[in-house]
Protein backbone atom coordinates (compact mmCIF):
# COMPACT_ATOMS: atom_id res chain seq x y z
CA UNK A 1 0.00 0.00 0.00
CA UNK A 2 2.86 2.32 0.88
CA UNK A 3 4.36 1.89 -2.59
CA UNK A 4 1.01 2.51 -4.27
CA UNK A 5 0.45 5.75 -2.36
CA UNK A 6 4.02 6.93 -3.08
CA UNK A 7 3.37 6.37 -6.79
CA UNK A 8 0.20 8.45 -6.81
CA UNK A 9 1.72 11.24 -4.75
CA UNK A 10 3.22 12.55 -7.99
CA UNK A 11 1.31 13.34 -11.16
CA UNK A 12 3.58 11.66 -13.71
CA UNK A 13 4.04 10.23 -17.17
CA UNK A 14 5.44 6.76 -17.86
CA UNK A 15 6.50 6.20 -21.50
CA UNK A 16 7.84 2.66 -21.84
CA UNK A 17 9.83 1.13 -24.67
CA UNK A 18 9.86 -2.56 -25.50
CA UNK A 19 12.24 -4.55 -23.37
CA UNK A 20 13.73 -3.82 -19.98
CA UNK A 21 16.07 -1.09 -21.10
CA UNK A 22 17.43 1.83 -19.16
CA UNK A 23 15.06 4.41 -17.71
CA UNK A 24 15.47 8.18 -17.74
CA UNK A 25 13.96 9.96 -14.74
CA UNK A 26 13.02 13.37 -16.14
CA UNK A 27 12.93 16.26 -13.66
CA UNK A 28 11.64 19.58 -15.03
CA UNK A 29 12.63 23.12 -14.14
CA UNK A 30 10.46 25.72 -12.35
CA UNK A 31 7.15 26.16 -14.16
CA UNK A 32 7.50 22.92 -16.12
CA UNK A 33 5.43 19.77 -15.78
CA UNK A 34 5.51 16.04 -16.47
CA UNK A 35 5.38 16.60 -20.26
CA UNK A 36 8.14 19.19 -20.40
CA UNK A 37 11.25 17.05 -20.79
CA UNK A 38 9.78 14.12 -22.76
CA UNK A 39 11.19 15.45 -26.09
CA UNK A 40 14.59 15.97 -24.42
CA UNK A 41 14.47 12.42 -23.04
CA UNK A 42 13.85 11.04 -26.54
CA UNK A 43 16.74 13.11 -27.95
CA UNK A 44 19.09 11.86 -25.24
CA UNK A 45 18.17 8.19 -25.55
CA UNK A 46 15.56 7.02 -28.11
CA UNK A 47 15.52 3.55 -26.53
CA UNK A 48 15.02 4.43 -22.86
CA UNK A 49 11.86 4.24 -20.79
CA UNK A 50 10.83 7.73 -19.66
CA UNK A 51 9.55 8.40 -16.14
CA UNK A 52 8.55 12.02 -15.66
CA UNK A 53 7.00 13.28 -12.39
CA UNK A 54 5.61 16.76 -11.78
CA UNK A 55 7.03 18.75 -8.86
CA UNK A 56 4.57 19.07 -5.97
CA UNK A 57 5.40 22.57 -4.76
CA UNK A 58 3.71 25.59 -6.33
CA UNK A 59 5.52 28.93 -6.48
CA UNK A 60 3.17 31.61 -7.86
CA UNK A 61 1.30 28.80 -9.60
CA UNK A 62 4.45 27.28 -11.10
CA UNK A 63 5.37 23.68 -10.20
CA UNK A 64 8.74 23.06 -8.52
CA UNK A 65 10.26 20.08 -6.72
CA UNK A 66 10.98 21.93 -3.45
CA UNK A 67 10.52 25.33 -1.84
CA UNK A 68 12.99 28.18 -1.94
CA UNK A 69 13.21 31.24 0.28
CA UNK A 70 14.58 33.49 -2.48
CA UNK A 71 16.34 33.15 -5.84
CA UNK A 72 19.18 30.69 -5.19
CA UNK A 73 18.30 30.31 -1.46
CA UNK A 74 16.77 26.90 -0.78
CA UNK A 75 14.48 25.76 2.03
CA UNK A 76 16.80 22.91 3.06
CA UNK A 77 14.42 21.04 5.45
CA UNK A 78 11.79 21.06 2.69
CA UNK A 79 14.40 19.93 0.15
CA UNK A 80 15.40 16.98 2.37
CA UNK A 81 11.76 15.91 2.84
CA UNK A 82 10.91 16.30 -0.87
CA UNK A 83 14.01 14.34 -1.86
CA UNK A 84 12.88 11.48 0.40
CA UNK A 85 9.42 11.55 -1.21
CA UNK A 86 10.99 11.47 -4.68
CA UNK A 87 13.12 8.48 -3.65
CA UNK A 88 9.96 6.65 -2.49
CA UNK A 89 8.22 7.55 -5.76
CA UNK A 90 11.11 6.09 -7.80
CA UNK A 91 10.99 2.83 -5.81
CA UNK A 92 7.19 2.62 -6.23
CA UNK A 93 7.40 3.36 -9.97
CA UNK A 94 10.10 0.72 -10.45
CA UNK A 95 7.85 -1.84 -8.74
CA UNK A 96 4.68 -0.76 -10.60
CA UNK A 97 6.14 -0.50 -14.09
CA UNK A 98 8.72 -3.26 -13.86
CA UNK A 99 11.67 -1.03 -14.67
CA UNK A 100 15.01 -1.58 -13.02
CA UNK A 101 15.68 1.14 -10.43
CA UNK A 102 19.37 0.17 -10.67
CA UNK A 103 19.40 1.21 -14.33
CA UNK A 104 17.93 4.64 -13.79
CA UNK A 105 19.56 7.88 -14.94
CA UNK A 106 18.18 11.19 -13.66
CA UNK A 107 17.96 13.98 -16.23
CA UNK A 108 17.23 17.26 -14.46
CA UNK A 109 17.06 20.84 -15.65
CA UNK A 110 17.53 23.77 -13.22
CA UNK A 111 15.20 23.07 -10.24
CA UNK A 112 14.95 19.43 -11.41
CA UNK A 113 18.75 19.20 -11.60
CA UNK A 114 18.94 20.52 -8.03
CA UNK A 115 16.67 17.82 -6.61
CA UNK A 116 18.56 15.22 -8.67
CA UNK A 117 21.77 16.51 -7.05
CA UNK A 118 20.12 16.25 -3.65
CA UNK A 119 19.10 12.65 -4.45
CA UNK A 120 22.74 11.83 -5.33
CA UNK A 121 24.06 13.37 -2.10
CA UNK A 122 21.40 12.05 0.30
CA UNK A 123 20.44 8.69 -1.29
CA UNK A 124 23.52 7.70 -3.29
CA UNK A 125 22.27 4.18 -4.10
CA UNK A 126 19.20 5.41 -6.01
CA UNK A 127 20.82 6.41 -9.30
CA UNK A 128 23.52 4.86 -11.44
CA UNK A 129 24.10 8.12 -13.31
CA UNK A 130 22.75 11.64 -13.71
CA UNK A 131 22.60 14.42 -16.29
CA UNK A 132 22.46 17.71 -14.37
CA UNK A 133 21.65 20.66 -16.63
CA UNK A 134 22.31 24.08 -15.08
CA UNK A 135 22.36 22.83 -11.47
CA UNK A 136 23.37 24.59 -8.25
CA UNK A 137 24.74 23.08 -5.04
CA UNK A 138 21.46 21.86 -3.49
CA UNK A 139 22.91 21.28 -0.03
CA UNK A 140 26.12 20.04 1.59
CA UNK A 141 25.41 16.87 3.59
CA UNK A 142 27.00 16.29 7.00
CA UNK A 143 29.03 13.41 5.60
CA UNK A 144 29.87 12.95 1.92
CA UNK A 145 28.32 9.86 0.31
CA UNK A 146 30.30 7.29 -1.67
CA UNK A 147 29.56 8.07 -5.31
CA UNK A 148 32.50 6.07 -6.68
CA UNK A 149 30.14 3.96 -8.84
CA UNK A 150 28.20 6.97 -10.15
CA UNK A 151 28.71 8.84 -13.44
CA UNK A 152 27.53 12.45 -13.64
CA UNK A 153 27.30 14.87 -16.56
CA UNK A 154 26.98 18.57 -15.72
CA UNK A 155 25.90 20.99 -18.43
CA UNK A 156 26.50 24.67 -17.68
CA UNK A 157 26.38 28.02 -19.51
CA UNK A 158 29.20 30.54 -19.28
CA UNK A 159 26.63 33.37 -19.55
CA UNK A 160 24.11 31.84 -17.12
CA UNK A 161 22.77 34.71 -14.99
CA UNK A 162 21.00 32.37 -12.53
CA UNK A 163 23.88 29.96 -11.85
CA UNK A 164 27.33 31.52 -11.51
CA UNK A 165 30.39 29.77 -12.96
CA UNK A 166 31.73 29.55 -9.38
CA UNK A 167 28.59 27.72 -8.26
CA UNK A 168 29.01 25.17 -11.07
CA UNK A 169 32.67 24.62 -10.13
CA UNK A 170 31.67 24.25 -6.46
CA UNK A 171 29.15 21.51 -7.26
CA UNK A 172 31.63 19.73 -9.54
CA UNK A 173 34.27 19.79 -6.79
CA UNK A 174 31.78 18.51 -4.18
CA UNK A 175 30.72 15.56 -6.36
CA UNK A 176 34.33 14.72 -7.25
CA UNK A 177 35.19 14.83 -3.55
CA UNK A 178 32.51 12.14 -3.14
CA UNK A 179 34.47 10.13 -5.75
CA UNK A 180 31.90 10.55 -8.55
CA UNK A 181 33.08 10.38 -12.17
CA UNK A 182 32.05 13.90 -13.27
CA UNK A 183 32.10 15.30 -16.82
CA UNK A 184 31.64 19.07 -16.91
CA UNK A 185 30.50 20.58 -20.22
CA UNK A 186 30.46 24.35 -20.76
CA UNK A 187 28.45 26.07 -23.47
CA UNK A 188 28.59 29.79 -24.21
CA UNK A 189 24.87 30.20 -23.54
CA UNK A 190 22.74 31.33 -20.62
CA UNK A 191 20.30 29.42 -18.43
CA UNK A 192 18.45 27.74 -21.33
CA UNK A 193 19.43 24.41 -22.85
CA UNK A 194 21.82 24.76 -25.78
CA UNK A 195 21.84 22.30 -28.71
CA UNK A 196 25.57 21.71 -28.08
CA UNK A 197 24.86 20.74 -24.48
CA UNK A 198 22.09 18.32 -25.50
CA UNK A 199 24.37 16.71 -28.12
CA UNK A 200 27.20 16.38 -25.58
CA UNK A 201 24.86 14.83 -22.98
CA UNK A 202 23.47 12.33 -25.53
CA UNK A 203 27.01 11.37 -26.57
CA UNK A 204 28.02 11.00 -22.91
CA UNK A 205 25.00 8.77 -22.18
CA UNK A 206 25.92 6.46 -25.06
Protein Blocks (a to p, Z undefined) as FASTA:
>chain_A
ZZmmmmmmpgcdddddedjdddddddddehiafklmmmmmmmmommbccdddddfbdeeh
iacfbdcfbehiacfklmmmmmmmmmmmmmmmmmmnopafklcccddehjlmmmmmmmmm
mmmmlpgbdcdehiacfbacfbdcdfklbccdddddfklmkbcfklmmmmmmmmmmnopa
cdddddfbdfbccfklmmmmmmmmZZ
